[in-house]
Amino acid sequence: MNKVSNYFKESYQELVEKVTWPTWSQLQQSTVIVLVATVLITALVWVMDFASSQILKLVYSLFK
């Protein structure tokens, strides 16, 4: 039981004293970067999906 208690004490101490938390502006900046990257990757996947489905429709229509 002492090990568990010691683990939680050390974890709390690390979070409070050793971790460098980002400032509010850094957090906002990182959030914008993540959102932009998410939108770009989503658009890229959509374009690839749409293009592959159109190509497959064309190929399937050739064999009808």
PDBQT receptor file of N, H, CA, C and O in Angstrom, charges set to zero:
ATOM      1  N   MET A   1       0.826  -1.199   0.000  1.00  0.00    +0.000 N 
ATOM      2  CA  MET A   1       0.000   0.000   0.000  1.00  0.00    +0.000 C 
ATOM      3  C   MET A   1       0.867   1.258   0.000  1.00  0.00    +0.000 C 
ATOM      4  O   MET A   1       0.484   2.289  -0.551  1.00  0.00    +0.000 OA
ATOM      5  N   ASN A   2       2.023   1.158   0.617  1.00  0.00    +0.000 N 
ATOM      6  H   ASN A   2       2.334   0.320   1.065  1.00  0.00    +0.000 HD
ATOM      7  CA  ASN A   2       2.938   2.294   0.682  1.00  0.00    +0.000 C 
ATOM      8  C   ASN A   2       3.427   2.666  -0.719  1.00  0.00    +0.000 C 
ATOM      9  O   ASN A   2       3.637   3.843  -1.011  1.00  0.00    +0.000 OA
ATOM     10  N   LYS A   3       3.611   1.660  -1.589  1.00  0.00    +0.000 N 
ATOM     11  H   LYS A   3       3.440   0.703  -1.352  1.00  0.00    +0.000 HD
ATOM     12  CA  LYS A   3       4.077   1.934  -2.946  1.00  0.00    +0.000 C 
ATOM     13  C   LYS A   3       3.039   2.730  -3.737  1.00  0.00    +0.000 C 
ATOM     14  O   LYS A   3       3.382   3.636  -4.496  1.00  0.00    +0.000 OA
ATOM     15  N   VAL A   4       1.785   2.383  -3.552  1.00  0.00    +0.000 N 
ATOM     16  H   VAL A   4       1.506   1.647  -2.935  1.00  0.00    +0.000 HD
ATOM     17  CA  VAL A   4       0.714   3.084  -4.253  1.00  0.00    +0.000 C 
ATOM     18  C   VAL A   4       0.636   4.531  -3.779  1.00  0.00    +0.000 C 
ATOM     19  O   VAL A   4       0.516   5.450  -4.590  1.00  0.00    +0.000 OA
ATOM     20  N   SER A   5       0.702   4.728  -2.491  1.00  0.00    +0.000 N 
ATOM     21  H   SER A   5       0.798   3.982  -1.832  1.00  0.00    +0.000 HD
ATOM     22  CA  SER A   5       0.666   6.075  -1.924  1.00  0.00    +0.000 C 
ATOM     23  C   SER A   5       1.853   6.895  -2.415  1.00  0.00    +0.000 C 
ATOM     24  O   SER A   5       1.706   8.060  -2.783  1.00  0.00    +0.000 OA
ATOM     25  N   ASN A   6       3.015   6.280  -2.417  1.00  0.00    +0.000 N 
ATOM     26  H   ASN A   6       3.133   5.333  -2.118  1.00  0.00    +0.000 HD
ATOM     27  CA  ASN A   6       4.229   6.954  -2.871  1.00  0.00    +0.000 C 
ATOM     28  C   ASN A   6       4.116   7.317  -4.356  1.00  0.00    +0.000 C 
ATOM     29  O   ASN A   6       4.551   8.392  -4.770  1.00  0.00    +0.000 OA
ATOM     30  N   TYR A   7       3.539   6.429  -5.143  1.00  0.00    +0.000 N 
ATOM     31  H   TYR A   7       3.185   5.556  -4.807  1.00  0.00    +0.000 HD
ATOM     32  CA  TYR A   7       3.349   6.686  -6.569  1.00  0.00    +0.000 C 
ATOM     33  C   TYR A   7       2.496   7.933  -6.790  1.00  0.00    +0.000 C 
ATOM     34  O   TYR A   7       2.849   8.797  -7.593  1.00  0.00    +0.000 OA
ATOM     35  N   PHE A   8       1.381   8.024  -6.080  1.00  0.00    +0.000 N 
ATOM     36  H   PHE A   8       1.095   7.322  -5.428  1.00  0.00    +0.000 HD
ATOM     37  CA  PHE A   8       0.496   9.180  -6.249  1.00  0.00    +0.000 C 
ATOM     38  C   PHE A   8       1.145  10.471  -5.759  1.00  0.00    +0.000 C 
ATOM     39  O   PHE A   8       0.954  11.525  -6.365  1.00  0.00    +0.000 OA
ATOM     40  N   LYS A   9       1.896  10.403  -4.687  1.00  0.00    +0.000 N 
ATOM     41  H   LYS A   9       2.051   9.546  -4.194  1.00  0.00    +0.000 HD
ATOM     42  CA  LYS A   9       2.600  11.598  -4.194  1.00  0.00    +0.000 C 
ATOM     43  C   LYS A   9       3.623  12.082  -5.211  1.00  0.00    +0.000 C 
ATOM     44  O   LYS A   9       3.713  13.276  -5.496  1.00  0.00    +0.000 OA
ATOM     45  N   GLU A  10       4.398  11.140  -5.757  1.00  0.00    +0.000 N 
ATOM     46  H   GLU A  10       4.325  10.170  -5.524  1.00  0.00    +0.000 HD
ATOM     47  CA  GLU A  10       5.414  11.514  -6.736  1.00  0.00    +0.000 C 
ATOM     48  C   GLU A  10       4.780  12.028  -8.034  1.00  0.00    +0.000 C 
ATOM     49  O   GLU A  10       5.292  12.960  -8.653  1.00  0.00    +0.000 OA
ATOM     50  N   SER A  11       3.678  11.424  -8.433  1.00  0.00    +0.000 N 
ATOM     51  H   SER A  11       3.262  10.667  -7.930  1.00  0.00    +0.000 HD
ATOM     52  CA  SER A  11       2.987  11.882  -9.641  1.00  0.00    +0.000 C 
ATOM     53  C   SER A  11       2.475  13.303  -9.465  1.00  0.00    +0.000 C 
ATOM     54  O   SER A  11       2.635  14.137 -10.357  1.00  0.00    +0.000 OA
ATOM     55  N   TYR A  12       1.867  13.583  -8.331  1.00  0.00    +0.000 N 
ATOM     56  H   TYR A  12       1.737  12.906  -7.607  1.00  0.00    +0.000 HD
ATOM     57  CA  TYR A  12       1.366  14.925  -8.052  1.00  0.00    +0.000 C 
ATOM     58  C   TYR A  12       2.520  15.929  -8.025  1.00  0.00    +0.000 C 
ATOM     59  O   TYR A  12       2.420  17.019  -8.589  1.00  0.00    +0.000 OA
ATOM     60  N   GLN A  13       3.609  15.551  -7.368  1.00  0.00    +0.000 N 
ATOM     61  H   GLN A  13       3.691  14.666  -6.910  1.00  0.00    +0.000 HD
ATOM     62  CA  GLN A  13       4.768  16.440  -7.273  1.00  0.00    +0.000 C 
ATOM     63  C   GLN A  13       5.319  16.736  -8.672  1.00  0.00    +0.000 C 
ATOM     64  O   GLN A  13       5.683  17.874  -8.972  1.00  0.00    +0.000 OA
ATOM     65  N   GLU A  14       5.377  15.726  -9.509  1.00  0.00    +0.000 N 
ATOM     66  H   GLU A  14       5.082  14.802  -9.265  1.00  0.00    +0.000 HD
ATOM     67  CA  GLU A  14       5.881  15.929 -10.864  1.00  0.00    +0.000 C 
ATOM     68  C   GLU A  14       4.975  16.870 -11.655  1.00  0.00    +0.000 C 
ATOM     69  O   GLU A  14       5.464  17.745 -12.370  1.00  0.00    +0.000 OA
ATOM     70  N   LEU A  15       3.672  16.696 -11.533  1.00  0.00    +0.000 N 
ATOM     71  H   LEU A  15       3.275  15.985 -10.953  1.00  0.00    +0.000 HD
ATOM     72  CA  LEU A  15       2.738  17.558 -12.260  1.00  0.00    +0.000 C 
ATOM     73  C   LEU A  15       2.802  19.002 -11.794  1.00  0.00    +0.000 C 
ATOM     74  O   LEU A  15       2.671  19.924 -12.599  1.00  0.00    +0.000 OA
ATOM     75  N   VAL A  16       3.001  19.201 -10.510  1.00  0.00    +0.000 N 
ATOM     76  H   VAL A  16       3.107  18.452  -9.856  1.00  0.00    +0.000 HD
ATOM     77  CA  VAL A  16       2.980  20.553  -9.956  1.00  0.00    +0.000 C 
ATOM     78  C   VAL A  16       4.324  21.254 -10.125  1.00  0.00    +0.000 C 
ATOM     79  O   VAL A  16       4.361  22.442 -10.442  1.00  0.00    +0.000 OA
ATOM     80  N   GLU A  17       5.422  20.540  -9.918  1.00  0.00    +0.000 N 
ATOM     81  H   GLU A  17       5.392  19.574  -9.660  1.00  0.00    +0.000 HD
ATOM     82  CA  GLU A  17       6.729  21.197  -9.858  1.00  0.00    +0.000 C 
ATOM     83  C   GLU A  17       7.593  21.029 -11.107  1.00  0.00    +0.000 C 
ATOM     84  O   GLU A  17       8.372  21.923 -11.436  1.00  0.00    +0.000 OA
ATOM     85  N   LYS A  18       7.471  19.908 -11.802  1.00  0.00    +0.000 N 
ATOM     86  H   LYS A  18       6.839  19.181 -11.534  1.00  0.00    +0.000 HD
ATOM     87  CA  LYS A  18       8.418  19.618 -12.879  1.00  0.00    +0.000 C 
ATOM     88  C   LYS A  18       7.864  19.847 -14.280  1.00  0.00    +0.000 C 
ATOM     89  O   LYS A  18       8.634  20.055 -15.218  1.00  0.00    +0.000 OA
ATOM     90  N   VAL A  19       6.565  19.814 -14.433  1.00  0.00    +0.000 N 
ATOM     91  H   VAL A  19       5.941  19.645 -13.671  1.00  0.00    +0.000 HD
ATOM     92  CA  VAL A  19       5.971  19.970 -15.761  1.00  0.00    +0.000 C 
ATOM     93  C   VAL A  19       5.909  21.448 -16.120  1.00  0.00    +0.000 C 
ATOM     94  O   VAL A  19       5.516  22.283 -15.305  1.00  0.00    +0.000 OA
ATOM     95  N   THR A  20       6.300  21.756 -17.344  1.00  0.00    +0.000 N 
ATOM     96  H   THR A  20       6.619  21.078 -18.006  1.00  0.00    +0.000 HD
ATOM     97  CA  THR A  20       6.180  23.117 -17.856  1.00  0.00    +0.000 C 
ATOM     98  C   THR A  20       4.920  23.179 -18.700  1.00  0.00    +0.000 C 
ATOM     99  O   THR A  20       4.867  22.614 -19.793  1.00  0.00    +0.000 OA
ATOM    100  N   TRP A  21       3.912  23.862 -18.197  1.00  0.00    +0.000 N 
ATOM    101  H   TRP A  21       3.955  24.321 -17.310  1.00  0.00    +0.000 HD
ATOM    102  CA  TRP A  21       2.637  23.956 -18.888  1.00  0.00    +0.000 C 
ATOM    103  C   TRP A  21       2.689  25.089 -19.900  1.00  0.00    +0.000 C 
ATOM    104  O   TRP A  21       3.336  26.104 -19.642  1.00  0.00    +0.000 OA
ATOM    105  N   PRO A  22       2.028  24.949 -21.046  1.00  0.00    +0.000 N 
ATOM    106  CA  PRO A  22       2.042  26.018 -22.050  1.00  0.00    +0.000 C 
ATOM    107  C   PRO A  22       1.243  27.230 -21.582  1.00  0.00    +0.000 C 
ATOM    108  O   PRO A  22       0.318  27.129 -20.775  1.00  0.00    +0.000 OA
ATOM    109  N   THR A  23       1.637  28.369 -22.118  1.00  0.00    +0.000 N 
ATOM    110  H   THR A  23       2.387  28.451 -22.773  1.00  0.00    +0.000 HD
ATOM    111  CA  THR A  23       0.872  29.580 -21.826  1.00  0.00    +0.000 C 
ATOM    112  C   THR A  23      -0.431  29.540 -22.629  1.00  0.00    +0.000 C 
ATOM    113  O   THR A  23      -0.608  28.700 -23.512  1.00  0.00    +0.000 OA
ATOM    114  N   TRP A  24      -1.339  30.465 -22.304  1.00  0.00    +0.000 N 
ATOM    115  H   TRP A  24      -1.196  31.147 -21.587  1.00  0.00    +0.000 HD
ATOM    116  CA  TRP A  24      -2.632  30.501 -22.993  1.00  0.00    +0.000 C 
ATOM    117  C   TRP A  24      -2.447  30.757 -24.485  1.00  0.00    +0.000 C 
ATOM    118  O   TRP A  24      -3.129  30.144 -25.307  1.00  0.00    +0.000 OA
ATOM    119  N   SER A  25      -1.534  31.654 -24.840  1.00  0.00    +0.000 N 
ATOM    120  H   SER A  25      -0.981  32.152 -24.172  1.00  0.00    +0.000 HD
ATOM    121  CA  SER A  25      -1.324  31.959 -26.263  1.00  0.00    +0.000 C 
ATOM    122  C   SER A  25      -0.685  30.774 -26.991  1.00  0.00    +0.000 C 
ATOM    123  O   SER A  25      -1.029  30.500 -28.141  1.00  0.00    +0.000 OA
ATOM    124  N   GLN A  26       0.230  30.077 -26.342  1.00  0.00    +0.000 N 
ATOM    125  H   GLN A  26       0.509  30.299 -25.408  1.00  0.00    +0.000 HD
ATOM    126  CA  GLN A  26       0.815  28.882 -26.948  1.00  0.00    +0.000 C 
ATOM    127  C   GLN A  26      -0.247  27.803 -27.166  1.00  0.00    +0.000 C 
ATOM    128  O   GLN A  26      -0.248  27.110 -28.184  1.00  0.00    +0.000 OA
ATOM    129  N   LEU A  27      -1.133  27.678 -26.208  1.00  0.00    +0.000 N 
ATOM    130  H   LEU A  27      -1.132  28.241 -25.382  1.00  0.00    +0.000 HD
ATOM    131  CA  LEU A  27      -2.206  26.693 -26.305  1.00  0.00    +0.000 C 
ATOM    132  C   LEU A  27      -3.148  27.026 -27.459  1.00  0.00    +0.000 C 
ATOM    133  O   LEU A  27      -3.561  26.138 -28.205  1.00  0.00    +0.000 OA
ATOM    134  N   GLN A  28      -3.485  28.305 -27.604  1.00  0.00    +0.000 N 
ATOM    135  H   GLN A  28      -3.149  29.026 -26.998  1.00  0.00    +0.000 HD
ATOM    136  CA  GLN A  28      -4.349  28.731 -28.709  1.00  0.00    +0.000 C 
ATOM    137  C   GLN A  28      -3.668  28.499 -30.056  1.00  0.00    +0.000 C 
ATOM    138  O   GLN A  28      -4.298  28.052 -31.014  1.00  0.00    +0.000 OA
ATOM    139  N   GLN A  29      -2.387  28.807 -30.116  1.00  0.00    +0.000 N 
ATOM    140  H   GLN A  29      -1.875  29.170 -29.338  1.00  0.00    +0.000 HD
ATOM    141  CA  GLN A  29      -1.630  28.631 -31.348  1.00  0.00    +0.000 C 
ATOM    142  C   GLN A  29      -1.579  27.151 -31.740  1.00  0.00    +0.000 C 
ATOM    143  O   GLN A  29      -1.781  26.809 -32.905  1.00  0.00    +0.000 OA
ATOM    144  N   SER A  30      -1.316  26.296 -30.790  1.00  0.00    +0.000 N 
ATOM    145  H   SER A  30      -1.152  26.574 -29.843  1.00  0.00    +0.000 HD
ATOM    146  CA  SER A  30      -1.266  24.858 -31.061  1.00  0.00    +0.000 C 
ATOM    147  C   SER A  30      -2.629  24.333 -31.494  1.00  0.00    +0.000 C 
ATOM    148  O   SER A  30      -2.719  23.472 -32.370  1.00  0.00    +0.000 OA
ATOM    149  N   THR A  31      -3.679  24.847 -30.885  1.00  0.00    +0.000 N 
ATOM    150  H   THR A  31      -3.606  25.546 -30.174  1.00  0.00    +0.000 HD
ATOM    151  CA  THR A  31      -5.029  24.413 -31.242  1.00  0.00    +0.000 C 
ATOM    152  C   THR A  31      -5.354  24.787 -32.680  1.00  0.00    +0.000 C 
ATOM    153  O   THR A  31      -5.939  23.988 -33.411  1.00  0.00    +0.000 OA
ATOM    154  N   VAL A  32      -4.987  25.981 -33.089  1.00  0.00    +0.000 N 
ATOM    155  H   VAL A  32      -4.512  26.631 -32.495  1.00  0.00    +0.000 HD
ATOM    156  CA  VAL A  32      -5.235  26.418 -34.468  1.00  0.00    +0.000 C 
ATOM    157  C   VAL A  32      -4.464  25.531 -35.443  1.00  0.00    +0.000 C 
ATOM    158  O   VAL A  32      -4.996  25.140 -36.481  1.00  0.00    +0.000 OA
ATOM    159  N   ILE A  33      -3.226  25.217 -35.115  1.00  0.00    +0.000 N 
ATOM    160  H   ILE A  33      -2.793  25.535 -34.272  1.00  0.00    +0.000 HD
ATOM    161  CA  ILE A  33      -2.412  24.364 -35.988  1.00  0.00    +0.000 C 
ATOM    162  C   ILE A  33      -3.049  22.985 -36.131  1.00  0.00    +0.000 C 
ATOM    163  O   ILE A  33      -3.113  22.440 -37.233  1.00  0.00    +0.000 OA
ATOM    164  N   VAL A  34      -3.513  22.426 -35.031  1.00  0.00    +0.000 N 
ATOM    165  H   VAL A  34      -3.461  22.869 -34.136  1.00  0.00    +0.000 HD
ATOM    166  CA  VAL A  34      -4.149  21.106 -35.066  1.00  0.00    +0.000 C 
ATOM    167  C   VAL A  34      -5.441  21.151 -35.878  1.00  0.00    +0.000 C 
ATOM    168  O   VAL A  34      -5.711  20.240 -36.661  1.00  0.00    +0.000 OA
ATOM    169  N   LEU A  35      -6.235  22.197 -35.699  1.00  0.00    +0.000 N 
ATOM    170  H   LEU A  35      -6.015  22.937 -35.063  1.00  0.00    +0.000 HD
ATOM    171  CA  LEU A  35      -7.484  22.314 -36.458  1.00  0.00    +0.000 C 
ATOM    172  C   LEU A  35      -7.230  22.446 -37.959  1.00  0.00    +0.000 C 
ATOM    173  O   LEU A  35      -7.913  21.811 -38.762  1.00  0.00    +0.000 OA
ATOM    174  N   VAL A  36      -6.263  23.260 -38.334  1.00  0.00    +0.000 N 
ATOM    175  H   VAL A  36      -5.708  23.776 -37.681  1.00  0.00    +0.000 HD
ATOM    176  CA  VAL A  36      -5.941  23.438 -39.752  1.00  0.00    +0.000 C 
ATOM    177  C   VAL A  36      -5.431  22.125 -40.345  1.00  0.00    +0.000 C 
ATOM    178  O   VAL A  36      -5.841  21.735 -41.438  1.00  0.00    +0.000 OA
ATOM    179  N   ALA A  37      -4.545  21.449 -39.631  1.00  0.00    +0.000 N 
ATOM    180  H   ALA A  37      -4.212  21.766 -38.743  1.00  0.00    +0.000 HD
ATOM    181  CA  ALA A  37      -4.024  20.167 -40.113  1.00  0.00    +0.000 C 
ATOM    182  C   ALA A  37      -5.145  19.142 -40.253  1.00  0.00    +0.000 C 
ATOM    183  O   ALA A  37      -5.163  18.370 -41.212  1.00  0.00    +0.000 OA
ATOM    184  N   THR A  38      -6.072  19.129 -39.313  1.00  0.00    +0.000 N 
ATOM    185  H   THR A  38      -6.057  19.756 -38.534  1.00  0.00    +0.000 HD
ATOM    186  CA  THR A  38      -7.201  18.197 -39.375  1.00  0.00    +0.000 C 
ATOM    187  C   THR A  38      -8.068  18.463 -40.591  1.00  0.00    +0.000 C 
ATOM    188  O   THR A  38      -8.477  17.529 -41.281  1.00  0.00    +0.000 OA
ATOM    189  N   VAL A  39      -8.350  19.731 -40.860  1.00  0.00    +0.000 N 
ATOM    190  H   VAL A  39      -8.017  20.489 -40.300  1.00  0.00    +0.000 HD
ATOM    191  CA  VAL A  39      -9.167  20.081 -42.030  1.00  0.00    +0.000 C 
ATOM    192  C   VAL A  39      -8.449  19.691 -43.320  1.00  0.00    +0.000 C 
ATOM    193  O   VAL A  39      -9.068  19.145 -44.232  1.00  0.00    +0.000 OA
ATOM    194  N   LEU A  40      -7.153  19.967 -43.402  1.00  0.00    +0.000 N 
ATOM    195  H   LEU A  40      -6.650  20.411 -42.660  1.00  0.00    +0.000 HD
ATOM    196  CA  LEU A  40      -6.402  19.633 -44.614  1.00  0.00    +0.000 C 
ATOM    197  C   LEU A  40      -6.345  18.126 -44.851  1.00  0.00    +0.000 C 
ATOM    198  O   LEU A  40      -6.546  17.665 -45.974  1.00  0.00    +0.000 OA
ATOM    199  N   ILE A  41      -6.077  17.372 -43.812  1.00  0.00    +0.000 N 
ATOM    200  H   ILE A  41      -5.914  17.747 -42.899  1.00  0.00    +0.000 HD
ATOM    201  CA  ILE A  41      -6.004  15.916 -43.957  1.00  0.00    +0.000 C 
ATOM    202  C   ILE A  41      -7.371  15.341 -44.302  1.00  0.00    +0.000 C 
ATOM    203  O   ILE A  41      -7.474  14.421 -45.113  1.00  0.00    +0.000 OA
ATOM    204  N   THR A  42      -8.418  15.880 -43.689  1.00  0.00    +0.000 N 
ATOM    205  H   THR A  42      -8.334  16.628 -43.030  1.00  0.00    +0.000 HD
ATOM    206  CA  THR A  42      -9.774  15.430 -44.006  1.00  0.00    +0.000 C 
ATOM    207  C   THR A  42     -10.100  15.704 -45.471  1.00  0.00    +0.000 C 
ATOM    208  O   THR A  42     -10.669  14.850 -46.151  1.00  0.00    +0.000 OA
ATOM    209  N   ALA A  43      -9.746  16.878 -45.953  1.00  0.00    +0.000 N 
ATOM    210  H   ALA A  43      -9.284  17.572 -45.401  1.00  0.00    +0.000 HD
ATOM    211  CA  ALA A  43      -9.997  17.222 -47.358  1.00  0.00    +0.000 C 
ATOM    212  C   ALA A  43      -9.211  16.300 -48.290  1.00  0.00    +0.000 C 
ATOM    213  O   ALA A  43      -9.734  15.859 -49.313  1.00  0.00    +0.000 OA
ATOM    214  N   LEU A  44      -7.979  16.015 -47.946  1.00  0.00    +0.000 N 
ATOM    215  H   LEU A  44      -7.554  16.374 -47.115  1.00  0.00    +0.000 HD
ATOM    216  CA  LEU A  44      -7.158  15.125 -48.761  1.00  0.00    +0.000 C 
ATOM    217  C   LEU A  44      -7.763  13.722 -48.826  1.00  0.00    +0.000 C 
ATOM    218  O   LEU A  44      -7.829  13.125 -49.901  1.00  0.00    +0.000 OA
ATOM    219  N   VAL A  45      -8.197  13.205 -47.703  1.00  0.00    +0.000 N 
ATOM    220  H   VAL A  45      -8.144  13.690 -46.831  1.00  0.00    +0.000 HD
ATOM    221  CA  VAL A  45      -8.819  11.876 -47.677  1.00  0.00    +0.000 C 
ATOM    222  C   VAL A  45     -10.114  11.881 -48.481  1.00  0.00    +0.000 C 
ATOM    223  O   VAL A  45     -10.398  10.925 -49.203  1.00  0.00    +0.000 OA
ATOM    224  N   TRP A  46     -10.903  12.949 -48.363  1.00  0.00    +0.000 N 
ATOM    225  H   TRP A  46     -10.672  13.726 -47.777  1.00  0.00    +0.000 HD
ATOM    226  CA  TRP A  46     -12.153  13.038 -49.129  1.00  0.00    +0.000 C 
ATOM    227  C   TRP A  46     -11.870  13.042 -50.628  1.00  0.00    +0.000 C 
ATOM    228  O   TRP A  46     -12.545  12.348 -51.388  1.00  0.00    +0.000 OA
ATOM    229  N   VAL A  47     -10.878  13.818 -51.057  1.00  0.00    +0.000 N 
ATOM    230  H   VAL A  47     -10.329  14.382 -50.439  1.00  0.00    +0.000 HD
ATOM    231  CA  VAL A  47     -10.534  13.886 -52.481  1.00  0.00    +0.000 C 
ATOM    232  C   VAL A  47     -10.078  12.516 -52.977  1.00  0.00    +0.000 C 
ATOM    233  O   VAL A  47     -10.487  12.076 -54.052  1.00  0.00    +0.000 OA
ATOM    234  N   MET A  48      -9.237  11.844 -52.204  1.00  0.00    +0.000 N 
ATOM    235  H   MET A  48      -8.905  12.201 -51.331  1.00  0.00    +0.000 HD
ATOM    236  CA  MET A  48      -8.770  10.515 -52.601  1.00  0.00    +0.000 C 
ATOM    237  C   MET A  48      -9.931   9.523 -52.672  1.00  0.00    +0.000 C 
ATOM    238  O   MET A  48      -9.989   8.706 -53.591  1.00  0.00    +0.000 OA
ATOM    239  N   ASP A  49     -10.841   9.588 -51.724  1.00  0.00    +0.000 N 
ATOM    240  H   ASP A  49     -10.793  10.251 -50.977  1.00  0.00    +0.000 HD
ATOM    241  CA  ASP A  49     -12.004   8.705 -51.709  1.00  0.00    +0.000 C 
ATOM    242  C   ASP A  49     -12.904   8.973 -52.909  1.00  0.00    +0.000 C 
ATOM    243  O   ASP A  49     -13.342   8.044 -53.587  1.00  0.00    +0.000 OA
ATOM    244  N   PHE A  50     -13.173  10.233 -53.164  1.00  0.00    +0.000 N 
ATOM    245  H   PHE A  50     -12.817  10.988 -52.614  1.00  0.00    +0.000 HD
ATOM    246  CA  PHE A  50     -14.033  10.605 -54.287  1.00  0.00    +0.000 C 
ATOM    247  C   PHE A  50     -13.404  10.181 -55.612  1.00  0.00    +0.000 C 
ATOM    248  O   PHE A  50     -14.080   9.620 -56.475  1.00  0.00    +0.000 OA
ATOM    249  N   ALA A  51     -12.110  10.452 -55.767  1.00  0.00    +0.000 N 
ATOM    250  H   ALA A  51     -11.561  10.908 -55.066  1.00  0.00    +0.000 HD
ATOM    251  CA  ALA A  51     -11.427  10.105 -57.017  1.00  0.00    +0.000 C 
ATOM    252  C   ALA A  51     -11.412   8.595 -57.230  1.00  0.00    +0.000 C 
ATOM    253  O   ALA A  51     -11.679   8.124 -58.336  1.00  0.00    +0.000 OA
ATOM    254  N   SER A  52     -11.107   7.843 -56.200  1.00  0.00    +0.000 N 
ATOM    255  H   SER A  52     -10.890   8.225 -55.302  1.00  0.00    +0.000 HD
ATOM    256  CA  SER A  52     -11.066   6.388 -56.364  1.00  0.00    +0.000 C 
ATOM    257  C   SER A  52     -12.451   5.825 -56.657  1.00  0.00    +0.000 C 
ATOM    258  O   SER A  52     -12.576   4.880 -57.436  1.00  0.00    +0.000 OA
ATOM    259  N   SER A  53     -13.485   6.382 -56.054  1.00  0.00    +0.000 N 
ATOM    260  H   SER A  53     -13.383   7.149 -55.422  1.00  0.00    +0.000 HD
ATOM    261  CA  SER A  53     -14.835   5.885 -56.346  1.00  0.00    +0.000 C 
ATOM    262  C   SER A  53     -15.237   6.207 -57.784  1.00  0.00    +0.000 C 
ATOM    263  O   SER A  53     -15.889   5.392 -58.437  1.00  0.00    +0.000 OA
ATOM    264  N   GLN A  54     -14.860   7.379 -58.281  1.00  0.00    +0.000 N 
ATOM    265  H   GLN A  54     -14.330   8.041 -57.750  1.00  0.00    +0.000 HD
ATOM    266  CA  GLN A  54     -15.173   7.737 -59.666  1.00  0.00    +0.000 C 
ATOM    267  C   GLN A  54     -14.408   6.850 -60.649  1.00  0.00    +0.000 C 
ATOM    268  O   GLN A  54     -14.955   6.430 -61.669  1.00  0.00    +0.000 OA
ATOM    269  N   ILE A  55     -13.162   6.573 -60.342  1.00  0.00    +0.000 N 
ATOM    270  H   ILE A  55     -12.718   6.914 -59.513  1.00  0.00    +0.000 HD
ATOM    271  CA  ILE A  55     -12.363   5.694 -61.208  1.00  0.00    +0.000 C 
ATOM    272  C   ILE A  55     -12.952   4.289 -61.229  1.00  0.00    +0.000 C 
ATOM    273  O   ILE A  55     -13.050   3.670 -62.289  1.00  0.00    +0.000 OA
ATOM    274  N   LEU A  56     -13.342   3.788 -60.074  1.00  0.00    +0.000 N 
ATOM    275  H   LEU A  56     -13.263   4.291 -59.213  1.00  0.00    +0.000 HD
ATOM    276  CA  LEU A  56     -13.935   2.452 -60.020  1.00  0.00    +0.000 C 
ATOM    277  C   LEU A  56     -15.274   2.407 -60.749  1.00  0.00    +0.000 C 
ATOM    278  O   LEU A  56     -15.577   1.415 -61.412  1.00  0.00    +0.000 OA
ATOM    279  N   LYS A  57     -16.073   3.452 -60.640  1.00  0.00    +0.000 N 
ATOM    280  H   LYS A  57     -15.827   4.258 -60.102  1.00  0.00    +0.000 HD
ATOM    281  CA  LYS A  57     -17.336   3.498 -61.389  1.00  0.00    +0.000 C 
ATOM    282  C   LYS A  57     -17.069   3.444 -62.893  1.00  0.00    +0.000 C 
ATOM    283  O   LYS A  57     -17.772   2.758 -63.635  1.00  0.00    +0.000 OA
ATOM    284  N   LEU A  58     -16.047   4.176 -63.330  1.00  0.00    +0.000 N 
ATOM    285  H   LEU A  58     -15.476   4.733 -62.728  1.00  0.00    +0.000 HD
ATOM    286  CA  LEU A  58     -15.686   4.165 -64.745  1.00  0.00    +0.000 C 
ATOM    287  C   LEU A  58     -15.244   2.775 -65.181  1.00  0.00    +0.000 C 
ATOM    288  O   LEU A  58     -15.675   2.286 -66.225  1.00  0.00    +0.000 OA
ATOM    289  N   VAL A  59     -14.399   2.142 -64.399  1.00  0.00    +0.000 N 
ATOM    290  H   VAL A  59     -14.049   2.539 -63.550  1.00  0.00    +0.000 HD
ATOM    291  CA  VAL A  59     -13.910   0.801 -64.727  1.00  0.00    +0.000 C 
ATOM    292  C   VAL A  59     -15.064  -0.195 -64.754  1.00  0.00    +0.000 C 
ATOM    293  O   VAL A  59     -15.145  -1.021 -65.663  1.00  0.00    +0.000 OA
ATOM    294  N   TYR A  60     -15.953  -0.129 -63.776  1.00  0.00    +0.000 N 
ATOM    295  H   TYR A  60     -15.888   0.542 -63.037  1.00  0.00    +0.000 HD
ATOM    296  CA  TYR A  60     -17.090  -1.050 -63.728  1.00  0.00    +0.000 C 
ATOM    297  C   TYR A  60     -18.037  -0.825 -64.904  1.00  0.00    +0.000 C 
ATOM    298  O   TYR A  60     -18.617  -1.775 -65.429  1.00  0.00    +0.000 OA
ATOM    299  N   SER A  61     -18.192   0.430 -65.316  1.00  0.00    +0.000 N 
ATOM    300  H   SER A  61     -17.722   1.202 -64.889  1.00  0.00    +0.000 HD
ATOM    301  CA  SER A  61     -19.096   0.711 -66.437  1.00  0.00    +0.000 C 
ATOM    302  C   SER A  61     -18.533   0.172 -67.756  1.00  0.00    +0.000 C 
ATOM    303  O   SER A  61     -19.294  -0.099 -68.684  1.00  0.00    +0.000 OA
ATOM    304  N   LEU A  62     -17.232   0.016 -67.845  1.00  0.00    +0.000 N 
ATOM    305  H   LEU A  62     -16.613   0.235 -67.091  1.00  0.00    +0.000 HD
ATOM    306  CA  LEU A  62     -16.630  -0.527 -69.060  1.00  0.00    +0.000 C 
ATOM    307  C   LEU A  62     -16.952  -2.004 -69.239  1.00  0.00    +0.000 C 
ATOM    308  O   LEU A  62     -16.958  -2.500 -70.365  1.00  0.00    +0.000 OA
ATOM    309  N   PHE A  63     -17.216  -2.709 -68.156  1.00  0.00    +0.000 N 
ATOM    310  H   PHE A  63     -17.210  -2.306 -67.241  1.00  0.00    +0.000 HD
ATOM    311  CA  PHE A  63     -17.458  -4.147 -68.214  1.00  0.00    +0.000 C 
ATOM    312  C   PHE A  63     -18.930  -4.518 -68.131  1.00  0.00    +0.000 C 
ATOM    313  O   PHE A  63     -19.253  -5.686 -67.913  1.00  0.00    +0.000 OA
ATOM    314  N   LYS A  64     -19.822  -3.565 -68.298  1.00  0.00    +0.000 N 
ATOM    315  H   LYS A  64     -19.560  -2.616 -68.475  1.00  0.00    +0.000 HD
ATOM    316  CA  LYS A  64     -21.262  -3.863 -68.273  1.00  0.00    +0.000 C 
ATOM    317  C   LYS A  64     -21.713  -4.382 -69.594  1.00  0.00    +0.000 C 
ATOM    318  O   LYS A  64     -22.893  -4.688 -69.768  1.00  0.00    +0.000 OA
TER     319      LYS A  64
